[in-house]
Amino acid sequence: MTTAPAGPALSPVPRSEAAPPAAPDPRERLRRAVAHHGPVLALYGVLKLVGFAVFMFLLDSAGDFREKHPRFGGGARPWDVLGSWDGWWYQQIALHGYDPALEPIPGATGLITLEGNSAAFFPLYPALMRMVSEVTGLGPYGAGMTVSVVSSFVAALGIHAVTARLGGYRAGLVAVGLWAVWPGSGAEWAVYSESVYTALAAWACYAVMTRRWLTAGVLTFAAGLARPTAVTLVAALAVAGLLAVRRREEGVRRPLVAVAIAPLGVAGYLGWVGYRMGDWGGYNKLQDGAWAHKFDWGRHSLDVLTSVPVGHFDYRFAMPVEDLIGVGVVLLVPVLTVLLVRLRPPAVLVVYTVLSYLMVMATQQYFGNVSRYLLPLFPLFVPLAVAMRRLSRPSLAAVLGTAALASGSYAGYVLFELGVP
């Protein structure tokens, strides 16, 4: 039996042909990143600086802060106001930790409050303050402002990323500009947790939109350590994950793992407060007893909405100027939500927006603060941004620039000095 001659041996692939493509030059990557993200950061920073400067000018001109306690909207310098109200509590937590004890004491407004009610404030923001303070040597105020300002720029990038995916780069820029001048935007550069939470929410939604499920789960987990309203983000991620599994858009495991991870932050903190207080409903008691915040199915909101338009301010926690702005914002949200739905965005954005709005409206609280509570609802800016992207640069500059100037009053002075943010 003859053996067939062996075929020609396969010659090895030349090393030059088998090598992977060379990585981009680091300088080129940096240049691209600056070209892409630079306009976003510059636009947001300029608009915020304009509003911030006007706010400081109004504070100094009125001089009201000099007559108030540093804890209640006062301070030695105008910018100290940004560390008052909730900011004072965050600074105490960063310095001394929590004490969720329930001991009734007379409050500053004559109401009965609870001693040691710092546990009503979620831990991520004061933890970041403490970390920055340890690293930089800044005090609690400086650390808090640093965390808020840096987080606000991270949030701006996230808002741009989400909006640009739906309406293009220019629409993303407009959305960032709108977030900078929103009625509650005074809290973005203050010792408040809104910027941290918005950054996490925006990037979590973007992760869902780009099918990075584990990233979305971890970011939602972290958001649950920042604010109690993260339950709406948890629900939005759950809906998006289950829809993905049902449609078989990708494997089952990653979406379900993300859905399992997402609620652990908010559930864990609420459970810790309940354990420390010996009452699993302890957090709700803290909110009700210390801050008069409670779920009332919208009765208080309805009372305000039927009183303010006719000039009556005899409801609880009435603050005429702040409440008037709040009513305008609350009535605008359903309109923007309808316009958002018409764009057929991903379900995560719609669920997050609708549930967040309903949660705010169904809770008794200082009504004038709704502009701040609704600040993280960045998907509302998408339909406006898509419509405004067609404006010329001079027109956009005029619209956003005028709003930035005015925001020093309606988003800064009104919030911190005429109301209780």
N, C-alpha and C positions, 0 to 999 in steps of 0.2 A: 504494500500500500504506500502510495506516494504522499508526501506531506506538502501541502500547499505552501508556496513560498511566503515567508512573512512579509507583510506590507511595510511600507516605509515607516520608520519611527517618527512619532510626532515630535517635532522640534519644540523646545520650550518657548513660551511666550517671552519676548524680550522684556527686560525689567522696565524699560521706559513705557511699554504699552500696558503692563499689568499694574503699574502704580496708580493710586487714586489721584484724582485731580488735586492740584495744590490748593491749600486753604487760602481764602481771600486775605490780602494784606491787612493787618490790624488797622493801619491808618485809613485804608479805604473803607473798612467797616465802620470806623468812627465817623468818617465823613458822611457816610450814608445815614448813620443814626442821627447825626446832627441835622442833616438836611430834612429828615423825616419828622423827628420829634422837636427840633428847635422851634419852628413856628408855633407849635401847640403850646410849649412852655412859655414862649415869649408873649403870645397873645393873652394867655391866662394871667401871667405875672403882671403885665402892664395894666390890664383891667382891674385886677385886685389892688394894685398899688394906687391907682386913681381913686377907687372907692375908699380905700383905707386912709388915704391922705385927707379926703373930705370928711370922713368920720372923725379923725383926730382934730381937724379944724373946728368942727361943730362942737365936739366935746370941750375943747379949750375955750371957745367963744361963749358957750352957755355957762360953763363952770359948775354945772349941777353936781358933777362927780365929787367936787371938793366938800360938799355938804353931806355926803353919804358915807356909810361905813364901808370899808374895803370889801367886806363880805357881801354887801348888798348894792353893787353898782358904783362904788366909790374907789378912791385911792389917792395917792400923793401926786401921781402923774396921769395924764389922760389914758395912756395905754394900759395902766393898771386895771382899768375897767374890764378889760378882756380876760382877766383872771378872777373875776367876781362871779356871784351867783353859782351856777354849777361848777365853774372853774375853781372856786374856792374849795369845794368838796373834793374835786379830783386832786388838788394839791395836798389836801390832808391825807387822802388815801395813799398817795405816792410817798408821803413822809412817814405815816404812822400805821398804814394798813387798815383793815376793816374792823368794825365793831357792830354787828347786827342786833345789839340789844334793843329791847322795847321798853323805854322809860319815858312816859309822857312829860313834856315840858312846854311852857308857853312859847309860841313861835314869834318871829319878828313882826308878823302881820296880825298877831292876835289869835291865830289859829293854834290848835294843839298839834305839836309836832312830836317826833320821836327822837330821843337822844340816841346818837350812834347810828343814824339811818344811812350812813355812808354805803351800806351794802346794797342800796337801791341803784348804785352806779356800777356798771359792769367793769371787769378787771383789766381788760386788754390795754386800754388807753393809759390808765395810771401806771401799769406795769412798764409800758414803753417810756413813760415819763421818768420813772425810776431808773431804767436802764440808761437812758440818755444822760440823766443827771450824774450817774456814777461814772460814765465814760468821759463826759465833757467838763464836769465840775460845775455845770449850771445849776441854779436853784430850781425849785419845782415850777415856778412861773416860766423861766427861760426854757426849761426842758419841755414843758407843755406846749409852748408856742413853737418850738422847733419841730416837735412831732407833728403838730397840726399843719404847719406850713409845708413841710416836706410831704406829708400825706396828701395835702390838697393838690400838689403837682402830680403825684402818682395817680390820684383820682382823675385829674384832668386827662392824663394819658389814657386811662382806662375808658373814660367817656368817649374820647376821640376814637379809640380802637373799635368800640361797639358801633358808634354812629357811622364811622367810615365804612364799615363792613356792609351797612345797609344803604347808605346814601352817598358814599364817596368821601374823599379826603377833605374837600372843602366843607361839606356838611358837618364833618367831624369837628372842624375848627369852629364853626358857628355854634355847635352844641356846647363846646367848651366855654365859649364866650357867654352863652346864656347861663351856664351854671355859675360863672363868676359873678353875675349880676342878679341872680335869683333873689326874691325878697328875703329868704333866710340865709343868704350867703355871708352875712356878717359873722356867723359862727365858724366859717371855714378857717379864718385866721384868728382864732381865740382858743382859750384853754377848754375846748369842748371836743367831743369824740366824733362829731359828724364827718370830718374829713377822713379819719381813719376808717370809719364804717363804709363811707361811700367808695373809697378806694378798693376795699375788699369786695364790696358788692359789684362794682363795675367790672373788675377783673374776673370775678367768679362767673358773671354772666357771659363775659367774653370767652372764658374757658369752656363753658357749656356750648356756646355757639361754634367753637372750633373743635369740639369733641375731645377736649382734654379733661376727661371726667375726674380723674384722681386729683388734678389741680383744682378743679371746681369744688370738689368735696372738702379739700383741706382749707381753701379760702373761705368757704361757707362756715366751716367749723370755727375758723378764727373770727369771722364776723359775728358768730354767736357769742363770743367772749367780749364783744364791743358794745352791742346794744340789744335790748330784748326784741326789737322789731325784726331781728334776724330770723325769727320764725317764718316770716313771709318769704325770705330768701331760701330757707330750707324747703318750704312748700314748693316754690318755683323750681328748684333743682329736682325735687322728687317727681314733679309732673313731667319735666323735660326728660329725666332719666327713664321713667316708665314708658313714655312715648317712644323713646329711642329703642327700648327693648321690644316694644310691641311691633314697631316698624322694621325690626331687624336691621337697623342701619349700621350696627357694629355688634361686637360681642356682648353677651349678657353681663359678664362679670364686672367689668369696669364701671358701667353706669350704676349697678346695684351696690357696689362697694362705695361709690361716691354718695349714694343716697343714704347708706348706713352711717358713713362718717359725718355727714353734714350736720345732723342735729345734736351731736355730742357736746359741742361747745355751750350752747344756750341751755341744754338740759342739764349739763354738768354743773354750771354755775347756779342755776335755780335750785338744783338738788342740794348743793353745798349750803346755800343760804337757809333752806328749809331744815337741813340737818343741824346747823349751828343754832337755829332758833327753836328747835324742837317742834317745828310745825311745818308740814310739807307745803302749806299755803302761805308760808312766811313772807315770801317776796311780795305777793299781792298785798299783804297787810302792811308791809313797809311802804309801798307805793301809795296806798290809800291813807294810812295814818300820817305819814311824813309829808307827802306831797299832794294829797287829795286827788291822786290819779287812780281811777278805777274804771273797769269795763262797765258801761251803763247802756249799751246798745244804742248809743247815739243821742240820748236824751239831752245832754248838755249842749252838744253841737247843734241840735235842732233849736234849742232855746236861744242860742246866740244868733243863728241864721234867721230866726223870725223876729229878733229884737233889734239888731244893729241896723238893718235897712230902714226901719221906721224911727231911728234915733233914740231908742231906749237902751240904757246900759245899766239895768238893775238886776242883772244876773250875776252869778258867782264869778269872781276873779275878773270883773270887767275892767278893761283897759282900752278906752275908745279908739285911739289912733292905731295901736297895734292890732286890735280886733277888726277894725275896718280893713286893714291890709289882709288879715287872715281870711276874712269873708271873700275878698276878691280872689285870693289864691285857691280857696276851697271850691269856688264856683268855676274857676278856670280848669281845674284838673279833669273833670269829666269830659270837657270839650277836647282837651289835648289827648285824653285816653282814646276817645272815638277816632281821632285823626291818626293816632298811633296804630290802632287795630286795622284801619283801612290800608296801612302799608304792609299788612300781613307779616309782621316780624316774627321771630322765633317765640315759641310759647313761654320760654323762661322770662322774657321781658314783660309780656302781658300779665302773667300770673303775679310776678313780683310787684308790678305797679299797682294792679287792682287790689291785691290783698293788703299792701302797705297803706294805701289810701283808706280802705275800709277799717283797718285797725286803728288808724289815727282818729277817724271820724267817730268810731264807736267807743272812744275812751274819754272820760271826763278829765279835763286838764285845763291849764291856762290856754284859752283858745287862741290868743294871739301868737302862741308858739307854733301853730301849725305850719307856718312858713318855714320854720326850722326843722320840724319833724318830717316835712315832705321834701326837704333838701336832697336826701339820697335817691329820690325818684327820678334819676337821670333819664330813663327812657322817655319821659314826657317831653324832653327837648328835641327828640329825634324828628317828629313831624314838623316842628317849627324850623329846625335846622335844614331839613330837606327843602322846605319852601323858600327859606332865606338864602340858600346857597347861590341862587341866580342873581342876587343883588351884586352890584359892582363894589369894588373895594371902598371907594369913597362913601357909598351908601351904607355899607356894613360898618365902616368906621364911625359914621355919624350915629347910627342906631345904637351900637354897643357902647360907644364912647359916652353918649348922653346917658344911657342906662347906668354906666359905671359911675359917672358923676352923681347921679341921683341916688345910687345905692348907698352912698355914704350916709344918707339920711334914712331911707326906708329899710335898708338892710343892716344898718349899723346903729345909728343914734336911736331910732325908734325901738329897735329890738332891745338894746342894752340899757337905755336911760328912760324911755317912756313906758317900757314894759318890763317883764321879768323873763329873760330868755331861758 
